[in-house]
Amino acid sequence: MVTSTSHHINIGDTRLHVVERGEGYPLFVVHGGPGLDHHMFGDYLDPLADQFRLILVDLRANGLSDMCPTETWTLQQMAKDLVLLAEAMGLKKYAVLGHSYGAFVVLQNAVDYPGHASQTIVSSGLPSAKYLEAVWKNLEKFEPIELREQVTKSWEREKIVQTREEVDQLGHNQLPFQFGNPLDKRIGEFEQRTAGGINSPEVLRFFANADYGGIEVEDKLSNVTQPVLVLAGRGDRTCVVEGAEAMAKGLPHAELIVFENSGHMTYVEENEKYLKVVREFLGQHSR
């Protein structure tokens, strides 16, 4: 079992909560949501701790990070926070990995601060909110029908969610849509391995009413100077593979890996392959 240490780091206008596992080359790991925390990765990435220093970050106002003014709850600020966090920790060379909404954050970071992270891993992300239009088309044909209704109602409730228990329930109701196989037996295992998260109804409600941050960087991808690994699930109904292909095309130094047997949850659905490609990418570019 990998041991963890957790602490708060002052980045200027707020403090971010981080959990560290392992030693070696630093890798910031950024969770999805918004409104979730680092628990969403469970122990799925822990095998990397034999070679890398995993720094799992709770984004501002998420998880155990300090509450801060809502006007600072922006994708751009969260991208900047990674730069401030690295500076506060005295890190000169490091990589970042973001999944889902976290992928939006690390891609925004790469565009706004090219080269600050030495390597960027965009896992199940998109370069533009326009690709999210596919979600509704995919939902219209999502089966079984009872799960379609369940997912639809849960998304509608995100805009008015009030309690942590409600956030937990919404996440539970949406998981079948996020796995390639909506009846995947590993969904229950995933919930067990990621239990204990401090989910935020305030943050989820805020972003659900603000286009989830409005990622729009497709026309700026050429700004990025560092190597970028783009990871996508062929069956992802949320962050569709077309968005990943657009990223790989627009980024100057990109490698695209498509997981043929995954939906949105690539690091769970094809964990062994996921760890392998991440390890190889970081090993190749961190020497």
C-alpha positions in Angstrom: 0.0 0.0 0.0 1.3 3.4 -1.0 1.6 5.8 2.0 0.1 9.3 1.6 0.8 12.7 3.2 -1.6 15.6 3.0 -1.1 19.3 3.6 -2.3 22.8 2.6 -0.1 25.1 0.5 -0.6 28.8 0.3 -0.6 30.1 -3.3 -1.4 33.7 -2.5 -5.1 34.4 -2.4 -6.0 30.9 -1.1 -4.7 27.6 0.1 -4.9 24.4 -1.9 -5.0 21.0 -0.3 -2.7 18.3 -1.8 -2.0 14.7 -1.1 1.4 13.3 -2.0 2.3 9.7 -2.8 5.7 8.3 -3.8 9.0 10.0 -4.6 10.7 11.0 -7.8 9.8 13.2 -10.7 6.8 15.3 -9.7 3.4 14.8 -11.4 0.5 17.0 -10.5 -2.8 15.1 -10.7 -5.9 17.2 -11.2 -9.4 15.8 -10.6 -12.6 16.2 -12.5 -16.0 17.6 -11.6 -16.2 20.5 -10.9 -17.2 19.9 -7.3 -15.2 16.6 -6.7 -11.8 16.1 -5.2 -8.7 14.0 -5.5 -10.6 10.9 -4.2 -12.0 10.4 -7.7 -8.6 8.7 -8.6 -8.8 6.3 -5.7 -5.7 4.1 -5.8 -5.9 3.6 -9.6 -2.7 5.7 -10.2 -0.8 4.5 -7.2 1.4 2.1 -9.1 3.1 5.1 -10.6 4.3 6.1 -7.2 7.2 3.7 -7.5 8.8 6.1 -10.0 7.0 9.4 -9.6 6.0 11.8 -6.9 2.2 12.0 -7.3 0.8 15.3 -6.1 -3.0 15.0 -6.1 -4.5 18.5 -6.0 -7.9 19.6 -4.7 -8.8 22.5 -7.0 -9.6 25.9 -5.4 -12.8 25.7 -3.3 -13.0 21.9 -4.0 -12.4 19.1 -1.5 -10.3 20.3 1.5 -8.9 23.4 -0.3 -9.9 26.6 1.4 -13.1 28.4 0.3 -12.4 31.5 -1.7 -14.5 34.2 -3.5 -16.7 32.8 -6.3 -15.4 35.4 -8.7 -12.1 33.4 -8.7 -13.8 30.2 -9.6 -12.7 30.2 -13.3 -11.0 27.8 -15.5 -8.3 30.4 -16.2 -7.6 30.9 -12.5 -7.5 27.2 -11.8 -5.0 26.9 -14.6 -2.9 29.7 -13.1 -3.1 28.0 -9.7 -1.0 25.1 -11.0 1.8 27.6 -11.8 1.5 29.2 -8.4 1.4 25.8 -6.7 4.6 24.7 -8.4 6.3 27.9 -7.4 5.1 27.6 -3.8 6.5 24.0 -3.7 9.8 25.1 -5.3 9.4 22.8 -8.3 11.4 23.7 -11.3 10.5 20.7 -13.5 7.3 18.8 -13.2 4.4 17.3 -15.3 0.7 17.7 -15.0 -2.1 15.2 -15.6 -5.8 16.2 -15.6 -8.8 14.0 -16.2 -12.3 15.2 -17.4 -12.7 18.8 -16.0 -9.1 18.4 -14.7 -8.2 17.9 -18.4 -9.7 21.3 -19.2 -7.6 22.8 -16.4 -4.3 21.4 -17.6 -5.0 22.2 -21.2 -5.8 25.8 -20.3 -2.6 25.8 -18.3 -0.6 24.6 -21.3 -2.1 27.3 -23.5 -1.8 30.2 -21.0 1.6 29.2 -19.6 3.4 27.3 -22.3 6.4 25.4 -21.0 5.8 26.0 -17.3 4.9 22.3 -17.0 7.5 20.2 -18.7 4.9 17.7 -19.9 1.1 17.8 -20.0 -1.3 14.8 -20.0 -4.8 15.6 -21.1 -7.0 12.6 -20.1 -10.6 12.6 -21.4 -10.8 16.3 -22.2 -11.8 18.7 -24.9 -10.4 21.8 -26.5 -13.7 23.5 -27.0 -17.2 23.4 -25.4 -18.7 22.9 -28.9 -17.8 19.2 -28.6 -20.0 18.9 -25.6 -23.0 19.2 -27.9 -22.4 15.5 -28.7 -23.4 14.7 -25.1 -27.1 15.3 -25.8 -27.0 13.3 -29.1 -25.3 10.4 -27.2 -27.9 10.7 -24.4 -30.8 10.4 -26.9 -29.6 7.0 -27.9 -28.3 5.8 -24.6 -29.7 2.5 -23.4 -31.2 1.0 -21.4 -33.9 3.5 -21.4 -34.3 3.6 -17.6 -30.6 4.6 -17.2 -31.1 7.3 -19.9 -33.9 8.8 -17.8 -31.8 8.5 -14.7 -28.8 10.3 -16.2 -31.0 13.0 -17.8 -32.7 13.9 -14.4 -29.3 13.9 -12.6 -27.9 16.5 -15.0 -30.9 18.7 -14.6 -30.5 18.6 -10.8 -26.9 19.8 -11.0 -28.1 23.4 -11.3 -30.0 23.3 -8.1 -28.0 20.7 -6.0 -27.8 21.7 -2.3 -26.0 19.0 -0.2 -23.0 16.7 -0.4 -25.3 13.7 -0.2 -27.1 15.0 -3.4 -23.8 15.4 -5.2 -22.8 11.8 -4.3 -26.2 10.6 -5.5 -25.9 12.5 -8.8 -22.4 11.1 -9.4 -23.8 7.6 -8.7 -26.6 8.1 -11.2 -24.3 9.4 -13.9 -21.7 6.7 -13.8 -23.3 4.3 -16.2 -23.1 7.0 -18.9 -19.4 7.5 -18.2 -18.4 3.8 -18.6 -18.3 2.3 -22.1 -20.5 -0.5 -20.8 -23.3 1.1 -18.7 -23.8 -2.2 -16.9 -20.0 -2.6 -16.2 -19.6 -4.6 -13.0 -16.5 -2.4 -12.2 -18.8 0.6 -11.5 -19.5 -0.7 -8.0 -15.8 -1.4 -7.4 -14.9 2.1 -8.6 -17.3 3.7 -6.1 -15.8 1.6 -3.3 -12.2 2.5 -4.3 -13.0 6.2 -4.6 -15.1 6.6 -1.4 -14.5 9.4 1.1 -14.5 12.4 -1.2 -15.6 15.8 0.1 -17.8 16.8 -2.8 -19.0 20.4 -3.1 -22.6 21.3 -4.0 -21.7 25.0 -4.2 -19.0 24.5 -6.8 -21.0 22.0 -8.9 -24.1 24.3 -8.8 -21.9 27.3 -9.8 -20.3 25.6 -12.8 -23.5 23.8 -13.9 -25.0 27.3 -14.4 -21.8 28.6 -16.1 -21.3 26.1 -19.0 -18.8 24.2 -16.8 -16.1 26.8 -17.3 -16.5 27.2 -21.0 -13.3 25.7 -22.3 -12.3 27.5 -25.6 -8.7 27.0 -26.5 -8.8 25.2 -29.9 -7.5 28.2 -31.8 -4.6 28.6 -29.3 -3.2 25.1 -29.2 -0.3 26.1 -31.4 1.0 28.2 -28.4 1.8 25.1 -26.4 5.5 24.3 -26.4 5.8 21.2 -24.2 5.0 17.6 -25.2 1.4 16.7 -24.6 -0.1 13.2 -24.3 -3.8 13.1 -25.3 -5.7 10.2 -23.9 -9.3 9.3 -25.0 -11.8 6.5 -24.8 -13.3 5.4 -28.1 -16.7 5.0 -26.4 -16.6 8.3 -24.4 -20.0 9.8 -24.6 -19.0 13.0 -22.8 -15.6 14.1 -24.1 -15.9 12.5 -27.5 -12.9 11.2 -29.4 -13.3 13.9 -32.1 -12.2 16.5 -29.5 -9.1 14.5 -28.7 -8.3 14.2 -32.4 -8.6 18.0 -32.8 -6.2 18.5 -29.9 -3.7 16.1 -31.3 -3.9 17.9 -34.7 -3.6 21.4 -33.2 -0.9 20.8 -30.6 2.7 21.1 -32.0 4.1 18.2 -29.9 1.2 15.8 -29.3 0.8 12.1 -29.0 -2.7 10.6 -29.1 -3.6 7.3 -27.5 -7.2 6.0 -28.0 -8.4 3.4 -25.6 -10.6 1.2 -27.8 -12.4 -0.5 -24.9 -13.2 2.5 -22.7 -15.7 5.3 -22.3 -14.9 8.3 -20.2 -13.2 6.4 -17.4 -10.1 5.3 -19.2 -7.9 5.0 -16.1 -10.4 2.6 -14.6 -11.6 0.7 -17.7 -8.1 0.0 -19.1 -6.0 0.7 -16.1 -3.0 -1.4 -17.0 -2.6 0.2 -20.4 -3.3 3.7 -19.0 -0.5 3.3 -16.4 1.8 2.0 -19.1 1.4 4.8 -21.6 1.6 7.5 -18.8 4.8 5.9 -17.5 6.4 5.6 -20.9 5.5 9.2 -21.9 6.9 10.7 -18.7 9.9 8.5 -18.8 10.6 9.5 -22.4 10.3 13.3 -21.8 11.5 13.7 -18.3 15.1 12.5 -18.7 
